[in-house]
Structures are given as C-alpha cells and as structure tokens.
C-alpha cells in the first residue's frame, strides 16, 4: 500500500506541475481514498491539495472548490496539516481571482497567511496571492510591497523553481501597472525560461501569456502575436482552459484585421473554453462568470 500511495502521489504531482493537470485527477482521487482508509492523514491532506490544484489548473473551478473548501477552512494543530490547509486557502484564493473576485481572493489569502505563517511555502503562496489580489484591485503600492515580501522568501532558496516563476509573473503584472512594459516583457521572459528549464509546460504557457500581453503594451505587435500563439497552443496541449481563453481572446483581437480567419478561429476557441469553464461552476456563479464584462464582451463579439 505504501508503494502504491507514493506512486499515486508522485503521479498526481507530476501532472499538476509538469504535465497535463487532468491526468492527475484519477490517481489523486485514488490516493485520497487509500490514505483515508489507512489513517494516513498527512498523505490524505497532500493528495487533497494536489487534487484541487489539478482541477483548478484544468479550469474545473467548481470541482476544485468542493475538494479544497473543507481543507481550507480547517484549523488543525499538526504543522504539516496546517501547511496544507494554508495552501488550500491560497489555491481557493487563486480560483477567486480567476473568476474576477479579487476582494474575495484577498480574504482567503489573509486566512492562508494566518494559518500557515510558520511554514515558508505557505507564507510565500499567501503573500504572492495578496500581491496578485492587489493587482486585480488596482492597488499598485500594495501589490509592490507584497511582491517584495514574497520575493524575499524566495531569495535563499534556489530550489524553489515554481515560486521563482510565479514571482516573475506577478512582477510582470506590477511592471505593467507602473507603465514599464519593457520590464514586464523581461520578467515574463525570465519566467518562461525558468519554466522551460524546469520541465513545466503549463507554467511556460502562463509566462508566454504574460509576455505576449506585455509585448502588446510595449508596441511589439508582431512579436506579441507569435508569443500568444505559442501560449495558446501549449495551453491547449495540456488542457489548461484558464490560459486557453485569454491567450486565444487576446490573439484573436490582435490579428483581427490582418488575419480574419485566424482571428475568428481564436475567438471561437476562447468562447468554447469560457463556456466549458462555466459548466463546472454552480449555477449562480456560472451566471456571474458569463456576465463578467470581459467575458460577456467576448461572447457577444
């Protein structure tokens, strides 16, 4: 049983961070069952968090929230379980941001920071999440402060490739808020390079999305189109719907005049991804998602 559980957890982790997230769902569901039946609480909480990550990365936000919520609201005494409760709250905050609920994301990240303050990994996720919340709320000074706090945690830990990639993502967003498009391009490009070296295609795709948006703002439109094509194609190859729809939507708008057929195809793919995301949300939240101004404009375009 120990060998099977370890392999299931390893398979799920590979899918979450180095492959197709949906491929991790079945192994991690099985890992949760085995761990619970054997009374292996530590492995069960790790599997639950990884399962939530896989579901969210695939755009199955409703399913991810159902899995993560019980863990995110728990206040266990054991340090390892508190770590995963905090990570679950941070992942729930990320889902809130993806749905456009940045104030809700901030509340969840504050909970994550409180629960996991003694664990560097959890503290990092919460602080970087708070920076991303502030970006979404248009609070540039707060975003810069929280980003700096998260980056400081990463500094002495060269093995934290995933955290370094994510710092560069948010740094690119903050640079765009400060009208420093060239700096945003550089930070996003650095994220892409590190994600490529780490064998993390979903992270590469997200870095390319940030890079493409920054290139648009810098005026490098031809480069942006190529970057966004790479982002969309890679996101589609790993089934990362949360990256597919913005990459295809921005690319479709960008090439609308120069390549009408490609633009139409891109916008159709973006709309399909948006609708697929809505299918996994509870009805009121699905309606809210589809009525969000940018989503509604995409669907009505």
C-alpha positions as CSV (number, residue, x, y, z in Angstrom):
1,X,0.0,0.0,0.0
2,X,2.9,2.4,0.8
3,X,4.4,1.9,-2.6
4,X,1.0,2.4,-4.4
5,X,0.2,5.5,-2.4
6,X,3.6,7.0,-3.0
7,X,3.4,6.4,-6.7
8,X,-0.1,7.8,-6.9
9,X,1.0,11.0,-5.1
10,X,4.1,11.3,-7.4
11,X,1.9,10.8,-10.5
12,X,-0.5,13.5,-9.3
13,X,2.3,15.9,-8.6
14,X,3.9,15.3,-12.0
15,X,0.5,16.0,-13.7
16,X,-0.1,19.2,-11.6
17,X,3.3,20.8,-12.3
18,X,4.9,19.0,-15.2
19,X,2.2,17.6,-17.4
20,X,-1.5,17.6,-18.2
21,X,-3.3,18.5,-15.0
22,X,-6.4,16.5,-15.8
23,X,-4.2,13.4,-15.9
24,X,-3.6,13.8,-12.2
25,X,-7.3,13.7,-11.1
26,X,-7.9,9.9,-11.1
27,X,-4.6,9.0,-9.4
28,X,-5.1,11.6,-6.7
29,X,-8.7,10.6,-6.1
30,X,-7.4,7.1,-5.6
31,X,-4.6,8.4,-3.3
32,X,-7.2,10.2,-1.1
33,X,-9.2,7.0,-0.8
34,X,-6.2,4.9,0.1
35,X,-4.8,7.4,2.5
36,X,-8.1,7.9,4.4
37,X,-8.7,4.2,4.7
38,X,-5.2,3.7,6.1
39,X,-5.4,6.6,8.5
40,X,-2.6,8.4,6.7
41,X,-3.8,11.9,7.4
42,X,-0.6,13.6,6.1
43,X,-0.7,11.9,2.8
44,X,-4.5,12.4,2.5
45,X,-4.2,16.2,3.0
46,X,-1.3,16.4,0.5
47,X,-3.4,14.4,-2.0
48,X,-6.5,16.6,-1.5
49,X,-4.5,19.8,-2.1
50,X,-2.8,18.4,-5.2
51,X,-6.2,17.2,-6.5
52,X,-7.6,20.7,-6.1
53,X,-4.6,22.1,-7.9
54,X,-5.1,19.7,-10.8
55,X,-8.8,20.5,-11.1
56,X,-8.3,24.3,-10.9
57,X,-5.5,24.2,-13.4
58,X,-7.8,22.4,-15.8
59,X,-10.5,25.1,-15.3
60,X,-12.7,22.8,-13.2
61,X,-13.2,25.5,-10.6
62,X,-16.4,24.2,-9.0
63,X,-15.0,20.7,-8.5
64,X,-11.7,22.2,-7.2
65,X,-13.6,24.3,-4.6
66,X,-15.6,21.3,-3.5
67,X,-12.4,19.4,-2.9
68,X,-10.5,22.2,-1.3
69,X,-13.0,24.0,0.9
70,X,-13.1,21.5,3.8
71,X,-9.3,21.6,4.0
72,X,-9.1,25.4,3.5
73,X,-11.3,26.1,6.5
74,X,-9.8,23.5,8.8
75,X,-7.5,24.7,11.7
76,X,-5.5,21.6,12.5
77,X,-2.9,21.5,15.2
78,X,-0.3,19.5,13.3
79,X,2.2,21.7,11.4
80,X,2.0,19.6,8.2
81,X,-1.8,19.7,8.1
82,X,-1.7,23.5,8.8
83,X,0.6,23.8,5.8
84,X,-1.8,22.1,3.5
85,X,-4.8,24.0,5.0
86,X,-3.0,27.2,4.2
87,X,-2.0,26.0,0.7
88,X,-5.6,25.0,0.1
89,X,-6.8,28.5,1.1
90,X,-4.3,30.1,-1.2
91,X,-5.5,27.9,-4.1
92,X,-9.1,28.9,-3.3
93,X,-7.9,32.5,-3.4
94,X,-6.4,31.9,-6.9
95,X,-9.7,30.4,-8.1
96,X,-11.5,33.5,-6.8
97,X,-9.1,35.7,-8.7
98,X,-9.6,33.7,-11.9
99,X,-13.3,34.3,-11.6
100,X,-12.7,38.0,-11.1
101,X,-13.4,38.0,-7.4
102,X,-10.3,39.7,-6.2
103,X,-11.7,41.0,-2.9
104,X,-12.8,37.5,-2.0
105,X,-9.3,36.3,-3.0
106,X,-7.7,38.7,-0.6
107,X,-9.9,37.4,2.3
108,X,-8.8,33.9,1.5
109,X,-5.2,34.8,1.2
110,X,-5.3,36.6,4.6
111,X,-6.7,33.4,6.1
112,X,-3.9,31.4,4.4
113,X,-1.3,33.8,5.8
114,X,-2.7,33.4,9.3
115,X,-3.0,29.6,9.2
116,X,0.4,28.9,7.6
117,X,2.6,31.7,8.8
118,X,5.2,29.4,10.3
119,X,5.7,27.5,7.0
120,X,7.8,29.3,4.4
121,X,6.0,27.6,1.5
122,X,2.6,28.6,2.8
123,X,3.7,32.1,3.7
124,X,5.0,32.6,0.2
125,X,1.8,31.4,-1.5
126,X,-0.3,33.7,0.7
127,X,2.0,36.8,0.2
128,X,2.2,36.4,-3.5
129,X,-1.5,35.8,-3.6
130,X,-2.0,39.1,-1.8
131,X,0.2,40.8,-4.3
132,X,-2.0,39.3,-7.1
133,X,-5.1,40.3,-5.3
134,X,-3.8,43.9,-5.1
135,X,-3.0,43.9,-8.9
136,X,-6.6,42.9,-9.6
137,X,-7.9,45.6,-7.3
138,X,-5.7,48.2,-8.9
139,X,-3.7,48.8,-5.8
140,X,-0.2,49.2,-7.2
141,X,1.7,50.2,-4.0
142,X,0.2,47.3,-2.0
143,X,1.0,44.9,-4.9
144,X,4.6,46.0,-4.9
145,X,5.0,45.6,-1.2
146,X,3.5,42.1,-1.1
147,X,5.5,41.1,-4.1
148,X,8.7,42.2,-2.3
149,X,7.8,40.2,0.8
150,X,7.2,37.1,-1.3
151,X,10.4,37.6,-3.3
152,X,12.4,37.9,-0.1
153,X,11.3,34.5,1.0
154,X,12.5,33.0,-2.3
155,X,15.9,34.6,-2.2
156,X,17.8,32.0,-0.1
157,X,16.0,29.0,-1.7
158,X,17.4,28.3,-5.2
159,X,15.5,25.0,-5.4
160,X,12.1,26.9,-5.4
161,X,11.8,27.0,-9.2
162,X,8.0,27.2,-9.1
163,X,8.0,30.1,-6.7
164,X,10.6,31.9,-8.7
165,X,8.5,31.6,-11.9
166,X,5.4,32.9,-10.1
167,X,7.3,35.9,-8.7
168,X,8.3,36.8,-12.2
169,X,4.6,36.5,-13.3
170,X,3.4,39.0,-10.7
171,X,6.5,41.2,-11.2
172,X,5.4,41.5,-14.8
173,X,1.9,42.4,-13.8
174,X,3.2,45.1,-11.4
175,X,5.5,46.5,-14.1
176,X,2.5,46.8,-16.4
177,X,0.7,48.7,-13.7
178,X,3.6,51.1,-13.5
179,X,3.8,51.6,-17.3
180,X,7.1,49.7,-17.5
181,X,6.1,47.4,-20.4
182,X,9.7,46.6,-21.4
183,X,10.5,45.5,-17.8
184,X,7.3,43.4,-17.9
185,X,8.5,41.6,-21.0
186,X,11.8,40.9,-19.4
187,X,10.3,39.4,-16.3
188,X,7.8,37.3,-18.2
189,X,10.5,36.1,-20.5
190,X,12.6,35.1,-17.4
191,X,9.6,33.1,-16.1
192,X,9.3,31.3,-19.4
193,X,13.0,30.4,-19.5
194,X,13.0,29.0,-15.9
195,X,9.7,27.1,-16.5
196,X,11.2,25.6,-19.7
197,X,14.3,24.5,-17.8
198,X,12.1,23.0,-15.1
199,X,10.0,21.0,-17.5
200,X,6.8,22.8,-16.6
201,X,4.7,23.3,-19.7
202,X,1.7,24.9,-18.0
203,X,4.0,27.4,-16.3
204,X,5.7,28.1,-19.7
205,X,2.3,28.8,-21.2
206,X,1.3,31.2,-18.5
207,X,4.6,33.0,-18.8
208,X,4.1,33.3,-22.5
209,X,0.7,34.8,-21.9
210,X,2.1,37.4,-19.7
211,X,4.9,38.1,-22.1
212,X,2.5,38.4,-25.0
213,X,0.3,40.9,-23.2
214,X,3.4,42.9,-22.2
215,X,4.6,42.9,-25.8
216,X,1.3,44.3,-26.9
217,X,1.6,47.1,-24.4
218,X,5.2,47.7,-25.5
219,X,4.1,48.1,-29.1
220,X,5.8,44.9,-30.3
221,X,2.7,43.6,-32.0
222,X,4.3,41.1,-34.4
223,X,6.3,39.6,-31.5
224,X,3.2,39.5,-29.4
225,X,1.2,37.6,-31.9
226,X,3.9,34.9,-32.1
227,X,4.2,34.7,-28.4
228,X,0.5,34.4,-27.9
229,X,0.2,31.7,-30.5
230,X,2.8,29.7,-28.5
231,X,1.0,30.3,-25.3
232,X,-2.4,29.2,-26.7
233,X,-1.0,26.1,-28.4
234,X,0.9,25.0,-25.3
235,X,-2.1,25.7,-23.0
236,X,-4.3,23.7,-25.3
237,X,-1.9,20.8,-25.4
238,X,-2.0,20.4,-21.6
239,X,-5.7,21.2,-21.2
240,X,-5.2,24.4,-19.2
241,X,-8.5,26.2,-20.0
242,X,-7.8,29.2,-17.7
243,X,-4.9,30.0,-20.1
244,X,-6.5,29.0,-23.3
245,X,-9.3,31.5,-23.3
246,X,-7.3,34.7,-22.6
247,X,-4.5,33.7,-24.9
248,X,-6.9,33.0,-27.8
249,X,-9.0,36.1,-27.0
250,X,-6.1,38.5,-27.0
251,X,-4.6,36.9,-30.1
252,X,-7.9,37.0,-31.9
253,X,-8.3,40.7,-31.1
254,X,-4.7,41.4,-32.1
255,X,-4.9,39.7,-35.6
256,X,-8.5,40.7,-36.4
257,X,-7.6,43.0,-39.3
258,X,-4.5,41.2,-40.6
259,X,-5.7,37.6,-40.4
260,X,-9.5,37.4,-40.2
261,X,-9.8,33.6,-40.5
262,X,-7.2,33.1,-37.7
263,X,-9.0,35.7,-35.6
264,X,-12.3,34.0,-36.0
265,X,-10.9,30.7,-35.1
266,X,-9.1,32.1,-32.0
267,X,-12.2,33.8,-30.7
268,X,-14.3,30.7,-31.2
269,X,-11.8,28.7,-29.2
270,X,-11.8,31.3,-26.5
271,X,-15.6,31.3,-26.3
272,X,-15.6,27.5,-26.1
273,X,-13.1,27.5,-23.3
274,X,-15.1,30.1,-21.3
275,X,-18.3,28.1,-21.7
276,X,-16.6,24.9,-20.7
277,X,-15.3,26.6,-17.5
278,X,-18.9,27.7,-16.7
279,X,-20.2,24.1,-17.0
280,X,-18.2,23.1,-13.8
281,X,-19.5,26.1,-11.8
282,X,-22.6,26.2,-9.5
283,X,-25.4,27.9,-11.4
284,X,-25.3,31.3,-9.7
285,X,-21.5,31.5,-10.1
286,X,-21.7,30.3,-13.7
287,X,-24.1,33.1,-14.5
288,X,-21.9,35.7,-12.7
289,X,-18.9,34.4,-14.7
290,X,-20.6,34.6,-18.0
291,X,-21.9,38.1,-17.2
292,X,-18.5,39.4,-16.2
293,X,-17.8,42.4,-18.5
294,X,-14.8,41.0,-20.3
295,X,-16.4,37.6,-20.7
296,X,-19.7,39.0,-21.9
297,X,-17.9,41.1,-24.4
298,X,-16.0,38.1,-25.7
299,X,-19.2,36.0,-26.0
300,X,-21.2,38.9,-27.6
301,X,-18.4,39.8,-30.0
